Amino acid sequence: MHAPVAAPGSFGYTEQKAQTYLGEIFWKSVPPQHQEDSALWETDAGQDAEAPIELLSMNHAALGVQDVESMTKFYTRVLGMKQLPRPPFPFAGAWLQGGGLTLHLIDDDPTIPRKDVRNWKEMYDADHPEPWYIRRAFAVASLEQAELRLKHFNIEFHKFLVPGTNASQIFLYDPEGNGIELGEHYDDIAASLKGKSS
């Protein structure tokens, strides 16, 4: 990391020029120790002084991985995502797209020490029949077809009935232990639950 650059911005922020372990240059916007002119997001005071950020959509999800090639094969061959062109970043990775979702697989930063090398599947005891706590959910056209595809690749999965509905969901893990949910008729589920709450 480099010393702070004397470039104060609004609210007393300063910019620090820095670089990643691969030499990429970036700038950190650092707030002052005491933000007398700034609102705190935890409190109600001053929340309307600045216009809120207008979110348009969720552009993509990023996932740090240890084996880009293996994970790319899983998401393209098992889940049917398509690989997209990717800028020539100085680190390995893959951009995938499917079902309206763009997923960026990013090679883990080797300079960040790992406290525990176990994946989520090992950490939370995969033998327990409720692998739902950490996951990415995908809507599928046919849950039955999804089951056939998973069985074709000999992939273990768990199937649950959504309480109060006739819908089912499938839960599984990718090769690095990240939870995945597959389901269908999500809009119908939401409408059904909304009708019961009214």
Residue frames as a rotation matrix with the C-alpha (Angstrom) as fourth column:
MET 1
0.573 0.819 0.000 0.00
0.819 -0.573 0.000 0.00
0.000 0.000 -1.000 0.00
HIS 2
-0.372 -0.677 0.635 1.14
0.654 -0.677 -0.339 3.57
0.659 0.289 0.694 -0.68
ALA 3
-0.790 0.042 -0.612 0.87
0.479 -0.581 -0.658 6.66
-0.383 -0.813 0.438 1.51
PRO 4
0.239 0.970 -0.054 -2.38
0.751 -0.220 -0.623 8.68
-0.616 0.108 -0.781 1.31
VAL 5
-0.530 -0.290 0.797 -2.66
0.772 -0.555 0.311 11.14
0.352 0.780 0.517 -1.55
ALA 6
-0.696 0.252 -0.673 -3.55
0.302 -0.748 -0.592 14.69
-0.652 -0.615 0.444 -0.49
ALA 7
-0.870 0.488 0.072 -6.80
-0.068 -0.263 0.962 14.78
0.489 0.832 0.262 -2.40
PRO 8
-0.813 0.581 -0.037 -9.59
0.119 0.105 -0.987 15.53
-0.570 -0.807 -0.155 0.06
GLY 9
-0.711 0.662 0.236 -13.11
0.359 0.053 0.932 15.04
0.605 0.747 -0.275 -1.23
SER 10
-0.033 0.790 0.613 -16.54
-0.525 -0.536 0.662 15.89
0.851 -0.300 0.432 0.14
PHE 11
0.885 0.466 0.016 -17.25
-0.211 0.370 0.905 15.09
0.416 -0.804 0.425 3.80
GLY 12
0.458 -0.771 0.443 -13.54
-0.848 -0.229 0.478 15.18
-0.267 -0.595 -0.758 4.58
TYR 13
0.892 -0.133 0.432 -12.68
0.203 0.972 -0.119 12.00
-0.404 0.194 0.894 2.67
THR 14
0.091 -0.888 -0.450 -9.13
-0.804 -0.332 0.493 11.46
-0.587 0.317 -0.745 1.43
GLU 15
0.908 0.153 -0.390 -7.93
-0.385 0.670 -0.634 9.27
0.165 0.726 0.667 -1.40
GLN 16
0.154 -0.868 0.472 -5.23
-0.551 0.321 0.771 6.66
-0.820 -0.379 -0.429 -0.96
LYS 17
0.408 -0.118 -0.905 -3.51
-0.856 0.296 -0.424 5.27
0.318 0.948 0.020 -4.02
ALA 18
0.057 -0.335 0.941 -2.85
-0.619 0.727 0.297 1.55
-0.783 -0.599 -0.165 -3.63
GLN 19
-0.147 -0.089 -0.985 -2.22
-0.917 0.385 0.102 -1.58
0.370 0.919 -0.139 -5.66
THR 20
0.854 0.484 0.192 -3.24
-0.519 0.820 0.240 -5.21
-0.041 -0.305 0.952 -5.54
TYR 21
0.303 -0.759 0.576 -0.81
-0.171 0.551 0.817 -8.10
-0.937 -0.346 0.037 -5.23
LEU 22
0.298 -0.132 0.945 -0.89
0.853 0.482 -0.202 -8.25
-0.429 0.866 0.256 -9.04
GLY 23
-0.710 -0.695 -0.115 0.09
0.603 -0.684 0.411 -4.61
-0.364 0.223 0.905 -9.42
GLU 24
-0.081 0.760 0.645 -3.34
0.801 -0.335 0.496 -3.22
0.593 0.557 -0.581 -10.33
ILE 25
-0.966 -0.250 0.073 -3.70
0.178 -0.840 -0.513 0.41
0.189 -0.482 0.855 -9.27
PHE 26
0.056 0.998 0.036 -6.82
0.709 -0.065 0.703 1.51
0.703 -0.014 -0.711 -7.41
TRP 27
-0.655 -0.209 0.726 -7.91
-0.214 -0.870 -0.443 4.30
0.724 -0.446 0.525 -5.07
LYS 28
-0.350 0.509 -0.787 -9.33
0.888 0.447 -0.105 3.92
0.298 -0.735 -0.608 -1.59
SER 29
-0.134 0.392 0.910 -11.78
-0.142 -0.917 0.374 6.60
0.981 -0.079 0.178 -0.45
VAL 30
-0.470 -0.207 -0.858 -11.17
0.734 0.449 -0.510 6.85
0.491 -0.869 -0.059 3.28
PRO 31
0.559 0.723 0.407 -13.60
0.307 -0.636 0.708 8.67
0.770 -0.270 -0.577 5.62
PRO 32
-0.266 -0.621 0.737 -12.30
-0.531 -0.544 -0.650 10.81
0.805 -0.564 -0.185 8.49
GLN 33
-0.876 -0.116 -0.469 -12.21
0.291 0.648 -0.703 9.36
0.385 -0.752 -0.534 11.99
HIS 34
-0.512 0.725 -0.461 -15.06
0.443 -0.237 -0.864 11.64
-0.736 -0.647 -0.200 13.11
GLN 35
-0.703 0.302 0.644 -17.68
0.635 -0.142 0.759 12.21
0.321 0.943 -0.092 10.43
GLU 36
-0.674 0.422 -0.606 -19.27
0.298 -0.596 -0.746 15.34
-0.676 -0.683 0.276 11.86
ASP 37
-0.491 0.465 -0.736 -20.81
-0.740 -0.669 0.070 16.32
-0.460 0.579 0.673 8.52
SER 38
-0.683 0.172 -0.710 -21.91
-0.456 0.659 0.598 12.82
0.571 0.732 -0.372 7.54
ALA 39
0.359 0.843 0.400 -24.97
-0.923 0.258 0.285 10.80
0.137 -0.472 0.871 8.47
LEU 40
-0.770 -0.508 0.385 -24.57
-0.570 0.820 -0.058 7.33
-0.287 -0.264 -0.921 9.92
TRP 41
-0.493 0.606 -0.624 -26.55
-0.504 0.386 0.773 4.64
0.709 0.696 0.116 8.15
GLU 42
-0.709 0.222 -0.669 -27.38
0.550 0.768 -0.328 2.95
0.441 -0.601 -0.667 11.48
THR 43
-0.600 0.473 -0.645 -29.33
0.438 -0.480 -0.760 6.00
-0.669 -0.738 0.081 12.68
ASP 44
0.274 0.823 0.498 -32.26
0.935 -0.108 -0.337 7.98
-0.223 0.558 -0.799 11.28
ALA 45
0.485 -0.070 -0.871 -30.62
0.155 -0.974 0.164 11.40
-0.860 -0.214 -0.462 11.58
GLY 46
-0.088 -0.576 -0.813 -29.64
-0.612 -0.612 0.500 13.05
-0.786 0.542 -0.299 8.31
GLN 47
-0.302 -0.060 0.951 -30.80
0.404 0.896 0.185 10.22
-0.863 0.440 -0.246 6.06
ASP 48
0.538 0.647 0.541 -32.54
0.768 -0.111 -0.631 12.54
-0.348 0.754 -0.557 3.59
ALA 49
0.367 -0.447 -0.816 -29.75
-0.131 -0.893 0.430 15.11
-0.921 -0.051 -0.387 3.22
GLU 50
-0.635 -0.585 -0.504 -28.38
-0.628 0.011 0.778 13.37
-0.449 0.811 -0.374 0.11
ALA 51
0.302 0.755 -0.582 -30.32
-0.947 0.305 -0.097 11.61
0.105 0.581 0.807 -2.65
PRO 52
0.378 -0.136 0.916 -30.41
-0.355 0.892 0.279 7.82
-0.855 -0.430 0.290 -2.21
ILE 53
-0.763 -0.626 -0.160 -28.51
-0.449 0.335 0.828 5.58
-0.465 0.704 -0.537 -4.59
GLU 54
0.322 0.901 -0.291 -30.87
-0.846 0.137 -0.514 4.50
-0.424 0.412 0.807 -7.37
LEU 55
-0.568 -0.502 0.652 -30.32
-0.227 0.857 0.462 0.80
-0.791 0.115 -0.601 -7.98
LEU 56
-0.163 0.471 -0.867 -31.29
-0.986 -0.111 0.125 -0.35
-0.037 0.875 0.483 -11.47
SER 57
0.808 0.355 -0.470 -30.68
-0.382 0.923 0.041 -4.08
0.448 0.146 0.882 -11.13
MET 58
0.488 -0.714 0.502 -28.29
-0.309 0.397 0.864 -6.65
-0.817 -0.576 -0.027 -9.73
ASN 59
0.411 -0.363 -0.836 -25.63
-0.911 -0.188 -0.366 -6.86
-0.025 0.912 -0.409 -12.43
HIS 60
0.219 -0.373 -0.902 -23.74
-0.253 0.871 -0.422 -9.97
0.942 0.320 0.096 -11.36
ALA 61
0.931 -0.073 0.359 -22.65
-0.329 0.262 0.907 -12.14
-0.160 -0.962 0.220 -8.46
ALA 62
0.187 -0.939 -0.287 -18.98
-0.707 0.074 -0.703 -12.90
0.682 0.334 -0.650 -7.85
LEU 63
0.978 0.126 0.168 -17.61
-0.205 0.747 0.632 -16.08
-0.046 -0.653 0.756 -6.34
GLY 64
0.105 -0.993 0.044 -14.02
-0.994 -0.105 0.016 -16.63
-0.011 -0.046 -0.999 -5.22
VAL 65
0.968 0.248 -0.046 -12.86
-0.252 0.962 -0.106 -20.10
0.018 0.114 0.993 -6.25
GLN 66
0.253 -0.909 0.333 -9.76
-0.454 0.192 0.870 -22.25
-0.854 -0.371 -0.364 -5.88
ASP 67
-0.636 -0.406 0.656 -10.10
0.345 0.611 0.713 -24.12
-0.690 0.680 -0.248 -9.20
VAL 68
-0.314 0.512 -0.800 -11.50
-0.643 -0.734 -0.218 -21.93
-0.699 0.445 0.560 -11.96
GLU 69
-0.703 -0.017 -0.711 -11.45
-0.651 0.419 0.633 -24.67
0.287 0.908 -0.305 -14.60
SER 70
-0.891 0.363 -0.271 -13.32
0.423 0.882 -0.210 -27.24
0.163 -0.302 -0.939 -12.50
MET 71
-0.461 0.746 -0.481 -15.92
0.295 -0.383 -0.876 -24.73
-0.837 -0.545 -0.043 -11.33
THR 72
-0.451 0.262 -0.853 -16.45
-0.779 -0.581 0.234 -23.45
-0.435 0.770 0.466 -14.89
LYS 73
-0.847 0.114 -0.519 -17.10
-0.244 0.785 0.570 -27.00
0.472 0.610 -0.637 -16.10
PHE 74
-0.761 0.590 -0.271 -19.62
0.600 0.479 -0.641 -27.59
-0.249 -0.650 -0.718 -13.28
TYR 75
-0.301 0.686 -0.663 -21.64
-0.005 -0.696 -0.718 -24.43
-0.954 -0.213 0.213 -13.90
THR 76
-0.395 0.148 -0.907 -21.64
-0.888 -0.313 0.336 -24.84
-0.234 0.938 0.255 -17.69
ARG 77
-0.778 0.021 -0.629 -22.11
-0.313 0.854 0.416 -28.61
0.546 0.520 -0.657 -17.98
VAL 78
-0.767 0.498 -0.405 -24.36
0.642 0.592 -0.488 -29.29
-0.003 -0.634 -0.773 -14.99
LEU 79
-0.195 0.717 -0.670 -26.33
0.445 -0.544 -0.712 -26.03
-0.874 -0.437 -0.212 -14.70
GLY 80
0.206 0.341 0.917 -26.15
0.965 0.082 -0.247 -25.12
-0.159 0.936 -0.313 -18.39
MET 81
0.616 -0.047 -0.786 -24.63
0.061 -0.992 0.107 -21.65
-0.785 -0.114 -0.609 -18.03
LYS 82
0.775 -0.358 0.520 -22.79
0.565 0.025 -0.825 -20.15
0.282 0.933 0.222 -21.01
GLN 83
0.033 -0.846 -0.532 -19.25
0.812 -0.288 0.508 -18.80
-0.583 -0.448 0.677 -20.80
LEU 84
0.943 0.332 0.018 -18.91
0.299 -0.822 -0.485 -15.13
-0.146 0.462 -0.875 -21.78
PRO 85
0.207 -0.881 0.425 -15.93
0.509 -0.274 -0.816 -13.16
0.836 0.385 0.392 -23.12
ARG 86
0.788 -0.028 -0.615 -13.92
0.592 -0.240 0.769 -11.68
-0.169 -0.970 -0.173 -20.25
PRO 87
0.844 -0.522 0.122 -11.53
-0.453 -0.816 -0.358 -8.71
0.286 0.247 -0.926 -20.08
PRO 88
0.353 -0.795 -0.493 -7.82
0.279 0.593 -0.756 -9.62
0.893 0.129 0.431 -19.83
PHE 89
0.838 -0.048 0.544 -7.53
-0.513 -0.406 0.756 -9.22
0.185 -0.912 -0.365 -16.07
PRO 90
-0.121 -0.981 -0.154 -4.17
-0.776 0.190 -0.602 -10.23
0.620 0.047 -0.784 -14.56
PHE 91
-0.649 -0.026 0.760 -5.83
-0.597 0.637 -0.488 -13.04
-0.472 -0.770 -0.429 -12.59
ALA 92
-0.953 0.268 -0.139 -7.66
0.120 0.761 0.638 -16.20
0.277 0.591 -0.758 -13.63
GLY 93
-0.559 0.829 -0.008 -11.43
-0.250 -0.177 -0.952 -16.31
-0.791 -0.530 0.306 -13.76
ALA 94
-0.847 0.386 0.366 -14.52
0.508 0.382 0.772 -16.90
0.158 0.840 -0.519 -15.87
TRP 95
-0.672 0.724 -0.156 -17.69
-0.625 -0.668 -0.404 -14.97
-0.397 -0.174 0.901 -16.65
LEU 96
-0.895 0.428 0.122 -20.78
0.444 0.842 0.307 -17.15
0.028 0.329 -0.944 -16.92
GLN 97
-0.684 0.724 -0.088 -24.40
-0.708 -0.688 -0.158 -16.38
-0.175 -0.045 0.984 -17.73
GLY 98
-0.789 0.510 -0.343 -27.66
0.257 0.781 0.569 -18.27
0.557 0.361 -0.748 -17.50
GLY 99
-0.055 0.885 -0.463 -31.25
0.944 0.196 0.264 -17.69
0.324 -0.423 -0.846 -16.48
GLY 100
0.685 0.342 0.643 -30.79
0.254 -0.940 0.229 -13.94
0.682 0.006 -0.731 -16.35
LEU 101
0.906 -0.420 -0.053 -27.86
-0.043 -0.217 0.975 -14.20
-0.421 -0.881 -0.215 -13.93
THR 102
0.543 -0.835 -0.084 -24.25
-0.209 -0.038 -0.977 -13.34
0.813 0.549 -0.195 -14.63
LEU 103
0.965 -0.264 0.010 -21.77
0.088 0.358 0.930 -15.12
-0.249 -0.896 0.368 -12.37
HIS 104
0.495 -0.869 -0.027 -18.12
-0.614 -0.328 -0.718 -14.12
0.615 0.372 -0.696 -12.13
LEU 105
0.901 -0.348 -0.258 -15.77
0.433 0.752 0.497 -16.87
0.022 -0.560 0.828 -10.97
ILE 106
0.651 -0.681 0.336 -12.61
-0.560 -0.730 -0.392 -15.29
0.512 0.067 -0.856 -9.57
ASP 107
0.211 -0.687 -0.696 -9.38
0.423 0.706 -0.568 -17.05
0.881 -0.174 0.439 -8.67
ASP 108
0.875 0.146 -0.461 -8.76
0.482 -0.191 0.855 -16.69
0.037 -0.971 -0.238 -4.93
ASP 109
0.608 -0.679 0.411 -6.17
-0.530 -0.733 -0.427 -14.13
0.591 0.042 -0.805 -3.85
PRO 110
0.463 -0.451 -0.763 -3.23
0.490 0.848 -0.203 -16.25
0.739 -0.280 0.613 -2.63
THR 111
-0.556 -0.736 0.386 -1.90
0.098 -0.519 -0.849 -13.40
0.825 -0.434 0.361 -0.48
ILE 112
0.013 0.629 0.777 -4.88
-0.877 -0.366 0.311 -13.54
0.481 -0.686 0.547 1.88
PRO 113
-0.906 -0.422 0.031 -4.24
-0.380 0.780 -0.497 -16.18
0.185 -0.462 -0.867 4.57
ARG 114
0.034 0.915 -0.401 -6.96
-0.323 0.390 0.862 -18.76
0.946 0.100 0.309 5.11
LYS 115
-0.278 -0.055 0.959 -7.99
-0.960 -0.007 -0.279 -19.40
0.022 -0.998 -0.051 8.71
ASP 116
-0.123 0.348 0.929 -9.80
-0.270 0.889 -0.369 -22.59
-0.955 -0.296 -0.016 7.78
VAL 117
-0.804 -0.289 -0.520 -9.37
-0.556 0.054 0.829 -24.43
-0.212 0.956 -0.204 4.50
ARG 118
-0.664 0.626 0.410 -12.58
0.530 0.780 -0.333 -26.42
-0.528 -0.004 -0.849 4.92
ASN 119
-0.838 0.472 0.275 -15.36
-0.005 -0.510 0.860 -25.59
0.546 0.720 0.429 2.52
TRP 120
-0.407 0.754 0.516 -18.92
-0.896 -0.438 -0.067 -24.81
0.175 -0.490 0.854 3.60
LYS 121
0.401 0.593 -0.698 -20.02
-0.488 0.783 0.386 -28.38
0.775 0.186 0.604 3.05
GLU 122
-0.156 -0.547 -0.823 -17.43
0.485 0.683 -0.546 -29.72
0.861 -0.484 0.159 5.48
MET 123
-0.886 -0.280 0.369 -17.80
-0.112 -0.643 -0.757 -26.85
0.449 -0.712 0.539 7.92
TYR 124
-0.380 0.837 0.394 -21.54
-0.925 -0.349 -0.150 -27.27
0.012 -0.421 0.907 8.39
ASP 125
-0.686 0.047 0.726 -21.72
-0.205 0.945 -0.256 -31.09
-0.698 -0.324 -0.639 8.26
ALA 126
-0.615 0.393 -0.684 -23.18
-0.778 -0.160 0.607 -32.04
0.129 0.906 0.404 4.89
ASP 127
-0.869 0.311 -0.385 -24.75
0.294 0.950 0.105 -35.17
0.398 -0.022 -0.917 6.35
HIS 128
-0.599 0.705 -0.380 -27.34
0.207 -0.323 -0.924 -32.97
-0.774 -0.632 0.048 8.02
PRO 129
-0.396 0.464 0.792 -30.39
0.905 0.345 0.251 -32.98
-0.157 0.816 -0.556 5.68
GLU 130
0.720 0.666 -0.197 -30.83
0.618 -0.743 -0.256 -29.20
-0.317 0.063 -0.946 5.53
PRO 131
-0.352 -0.935 0.054 -28.08
0.842 -0.291 0.455 -27.63
-0.410 0.205 0.889 3.36
TRP 132
0.386 0.694 0.607 -29.93
0.882 -0.472 -0.022 -24.35
0.271 0.544 -0.794 2.96
TYR 133
0.514 -0.056 -0.856 -27.99
0.631 -0.651 0.421 -21.74
-0.581 -0.757 -0.299 4.94
ILE 134
-0.104 -0.598 -0.795 -25.54
-0.335 -0.731 0.594 -20.40
-0.936 0.328 -0.124 2.34
ARG 135
-0.178 0.158 0.971 -26.63
0.723 0.691 0.020 -20.65
-0.668 0.706 -0.237 -1.28
ARG 136
-0.781 0.118 -0.613 -27.38
-0.487 -0.730 0.480 -19.14
-0.391 0.673 0.627 -4.66
ALA 137
-0.148 0.844 0.515 -30.90
0.177 0.535 -0.826 -19.81
-0.973 -0.031 -0.229 -5.89
PHE 138
-0.924 -0.122 -0.361 -31.73
-0.337 -0.184 0.923 -20.50
-0.180 0.975 0.129 -9.54
ALA 139
0.151 0.984 0.099 -35.22
-0.557 0.167 -0.813 -20.73
-0.817 0.067 0.573 -11.03
VAL 140
-0.886 -0.436 0.160 -35.45
-0.151 0.595 0.789 -23.64
-0.439 0.675 -0.593 -13.48
ALA 141
-0.447 0.731 -0.516 -37.99
-0.842 -0.149 0.519 -24.46
0.302 0.666 0.682 -16.18
SER 142
0.574 0.608 -0.549 -38.43
-0.397 0.793 0.463 -28.03
0.716 -0.048 0.696 -14.93
LEU 143
0.153 -0.484 0.862 -37.38
-0.971 0.090 0.223 -29.39
-0.185 -0.870 -0.456 -11.56
GLU 144
0.784 0.185 0.593 -37.95
-0.129 0.982 -0.137 -32.90
-0.608 0.031 0.794 -12.89
GLN 145
0.858 -0.506 0.094 -35.48
0.184 0.130 -0.974 -32.29
0.480 0.853 0.205 -15.72
ALA 146
0.294 -0.761 0.578 -33.03
-0.808 -0.521 -0.276 -30.79
0.511 -0.386 -0.768 -13.23
GLU 147
0.456 -0.065 0.888 -33.22
-0.657 0.649 0.385 -33.98
-0.601 -0.758 0.253 -11.15
LEU 148
0.939 -0.069 0.337 -32.46
0.257 0.794 -0.552 -36.09
-0.230 0.604 0.763 -14.22
ARG 149
0.637 -0.741 0.212 -29.45
-0.172 -0.405 -0.898 -33.93
0.752 0.535 -0.385 -15.07
LEU 150
0.206 -0.549 0.810 -28.06
-0.973 -0.201 0.112 -34.16
0.101 -0.811 -0.576 -11.54
LYS 151
0.611 0.075 0.788 -28.54
-0.318 0.935 0.158 -37.93
-0.725 -0.347 0.595 -11.52
HIS 152
0.961 -0.272 0.043 -26.83
0.128 0.307 -0.943 -38.14
0.243 0.912 0.330 -14.92
PHE 153
0.215 -0.928 0.305 -23.71
-0.367 -0.367 -0.855 -36.60
0.905 0.072 -0.419 -13.36
ASN 154
0.164 -0.111 -0.980 -24.06
0.664 0.747 0.026 -38.63
0.730 -0.655 0.196 -10.13
ILE 155
-0.682 -0.352 0.641 -24.47
-0.111 -0.817 -0.566 -35.49
0.723 -0.457 0.518 -8.00
GLU 156
-0.534 0.468 -0.704 -25.96
0.840 0.392 -0.375 -35.75
0.101 -0.792 -0.602 -4.53
PHE 157
-0.721 0.357 0.594 -28.90
-0.241 -0.933 0.267 -33.44
0.650 0.049 0.758 -3.79
HIS 158
-0.799 0.528 -0.286 -31.69
0.488 0.292 -0.823 -32.95
-0.351 -0.798 -0.491 -1.28
LYS 159
-0.621 0.675 0.399 -35.32
0.193 -0.361 0.912 -32.18
0.759 0.644 0.094 -2.14
PHE 160
-0.859 0.338 -0.385 -37.72
0.341 -0.185 -0.922 -30.25
-0.383 -0.923 0.044 0.08
LEU 161
-0.047 0.911 0.410 -41.38
0.897 -0.143 0.419 -29.27
0.440 0.388 -0.810 -0.10
VAL 162
-0.822 -0.168 0.543 -41.98
0.015 -0.961 -0.275 -25.54
0.569 -0.218 0.793 0.37
PRO 163
-0.752 0.543 -0.374 -44.27
0.575 0.262 -0.775 -25.25
-0.323 -0.798 -0.509 3.43
GLY 164
-0.153 0.822 -0.549 -47.80
0.053 -0.548 -0.835 -24.14
-0.987 -0.157 0.040 2.62
THR 165
0.095 0.142 -0.985 -47.40
-0.933 -0.334 -0.138 -24.79
-0.348 0.932 0.101 -1.12
ASN 166
0.883 0.183 0.431 -47.22
-0.026 0.938 -0.346 -27.65
-0.468 0.294 0.833 -3.60
ALA 167
0.736 -0.647 -0.198 -43.77
-0.469 -0.276 -0.839 -26.55
0.489 0.711 -0.506 -4.79
SER 168
0.820 -0.564 -0.095 -40.48
0.516 0.658 0.549 -28.36
-0.247 -0.499 0.831 -4.24
GLN 169
0.715 -0.692 -0.100 -36.89
-0.692 -0.680 -0.242 -27.17
0.100 0.242 -0.965 -4.14
ILE 170
0.786 -0.566 -0.250 -33.59
0.513 0.822 -0.248 -28.97
0.346 0.067 0.936 -4.68
PHE 171
0.778 -0.610 0.153 -30.44
-0.601 -0.650 0.464 -28.20
-0.183 -0.453 -0.872 -2.72
LEU 172
0.799 -0.599 0.042 -26.95
0.582 0.755 -0.302 -29.28
0.150 0.266 0.952 -3.72
TYR 173
0.518 -0.718 -0.466 -23.30
-0.027 -0.558 0.830 -28.20
-0.855 -0.417 -0.308 -3.58
ASP 174
0.845 -0.394 -0.360 -20.88
-0.439 -0.128 -0.890 -27.17
0.305 0.910 -0.281 -6.28
PRO 175
0.518 -0.664 -0.539 -17.38
0.389 0.744 -0.543 -28.76
0.762 0.071 0.644 -6.31
GLU 176
-0.568 -0.788 0.237 -16.06
0.161 -0.389 -0.907 -26.27
0.807 -0.477 0.348 -3.74
GLY 177
-0.618 0.326 -0.715 -18.92
0.781 0.356 -0.513 -26.63
0.087 -0.876 -0.475 -1.29
ASN 178
-0.925 0.364 -0.111 -21.01
-0.349 -0.927 -0.136 -23.56
-0.153 -0.087 0.984 -2.17
GLY 179
-0.477 0.819 0.320 -24.72
0.360 0.513 -0.779 -24.16
-0.802 -0.256 -0.540 -1.67
ILE 180
-0.940 0.258 -0.223 -27.06
-0.311 -0.383 0.870 -24.08
0.140 0.887 0.440 -4.68
GLU 181
-0.379 0.898 0.225 -30.86
0.026 0.254 -0.967 -24.03
-0.925 -0.361 -0.120 -4.72
LEU 182
-0.978 0.199 -0.066 -32.94
-0.067 0.002 0.998 -25.03
0.198 0.980 0.011 -7.75
GLY 183
-0.508 0.861 -0.034 -36.66
0.319 0.152 -0.935 -24.35
-0.800 -0.486 -0.352 -7.86
GLU 184
-0.811 0.336 0.478 -39.59
0.439 -0.189 0.878 -23.62
0.386 0.923 0.006 -10.14
HIS 185
0.126 0.969 0.214 -42.73
0.605 -0.246 0.757 -21.48
0.786 0.034 -0.617 -9.97
TYR 186
-0.695 -0.451 -0.560 -41.18
0.718 -0.388 -0.578 -18.92
0.044 -0.804 0.593 -7.59
ASP 187
-0.863 0.422 0.278 -43.69
-0.346 -0.895 0.282 -16.28
0.368 0.147 0.918 -8.69
ASP 188
0.050 0.919 -0.392 -46.57
-0.119 0.395 0.911 -18.65
0.992 0.001 0.129 -7.95
ILE 189
-0.141 -0.183 -0.973 -45.13
0.874 0.438 -0.209 -19.37
0.465 -0.880 0.099 -4.51
ALA 190
-0.951 -0.273 -0.148 -44.86
0.310 -0.849 -0.428 -15.66
-0.009 -0.453 0.892 -3.73
ALA 191
-0.573 0.806 0.152 -48.40
-0.514 -0.497 0.699 -15.00
0.639 0.322 0.699 -4.98
SER 192
0.109 0.606 -0.788 -49.77
0.301 0.736 0.607 -17.91
0.947 -0.303 -0.102 -2.94
LEU 193
-0.382 -0.337 -0.860 -48.11
0.909 0.029 -0.415 -16.72
0.165 -0.941 0.295 0.25
LYS 194
-0.990 0.046 0.135 -49.20
-0.052 -0.998 -0.047 -13.13
0.132 -0.054 0.990 -0.39
GLY 195
-0.258 0.963 -0.082 -52.80
-0.321 -0.005 0.947 -14.30
0.911 0.271 0.311 -0.77
LYS 196
0.143 0.283 -0.948 -52.66
0.681 0.667 0.302 -16.15
0.718 -0.689 -0.097 2.53
SER 197
-0.645 -0.484 -0.591 -51.26
0.764 -0.426 -0.485 -13.15
-0.016 -0.764 0.645 4.37
SER 198
-0.872 0.345 0.348 -53.95
-0.204 -0.901 0.382 -10.75
0.445 0.262 0.856 3.14
